[in-house]
Amino acid sequence: MKEKKLPFIDEDNCAGCRVCVENCPTDSLAIEDPKYHGDIHTIAYLKDKNTCIGCGICEKACPIKAIEMKGG
């Protein structure tokens, strides 16, 4: 059986643009709140690995290539 791949988001490169979130067919991605008051940097994260189907749409949609599909 083929291992399902999950999106790995590079936190240093993610711009929090929401393109991956908007393109995810299973609503498995979300944008984190800023880490502290006054921070404007947000990042995407995998909110539910069980609903992720490993389709790779998020990886293809990311305009800055901050997502890579890896074995889960």
N, C-alpha and C positions, 0 to 999 in steps of 0.2 A: 504494500500500500504506500502510495506517495505521501510524503510528509507535507502537511499544510504549512505554507509560508505565511508569516505575519509581517505587518509593516513595522520597521524600525525607524524611528524618527530621530534624526541628528539634531539634538537640542541646540547645538551651537550655530547651526545654519538655518533652522526653521524660522521663518519670518511671521508665523501666525496669520497667514493671509486667508485661511479658511477654504482654499481651493480643494484640498483633499477632503475636508469635511463635507463640502457641498457635493462632491462627486461620489462619495461612498454610498453604494447601493443598499448597505445594511445598517447605516447610521452607527457604525462602530467607532468612529473617530470623533473627537471633540477638541475644543481649544481650552487650555488651562487658563485660569485667572492669573493675573500678574502675581509674582512671588511676594511683592511687598508694596505698600502704599506709595503711589507716585511712579511706580514702574510701568512702562508702556510695552515692554517686551512680553509677548505671549507665544506659546508654542502649541502645536498639535500633540495629541496623545491618543493611544489606543484605549478607549474606555471599556471595551468588552471584547476580549479575545475569543470568546465563545460564539459571538454573532458574526465575527469576521470570517469571510469565506475564502480569503487568500487570493482574491481575483487580481490584485495588483493595479487596479484602476487609480488608487491614490498615488502610487509610485509614478505612474505615467502622467497623471495630472499635475503633479508638483512642478511649478515653474522654475524652482531653483534646485531641484534634485536633492532635497533634504530627506527623502524617504527611500528606503531600500527594503525589499522583501527578503526576509531571512527565515530559516527554519524555526518553527515555534516549538 
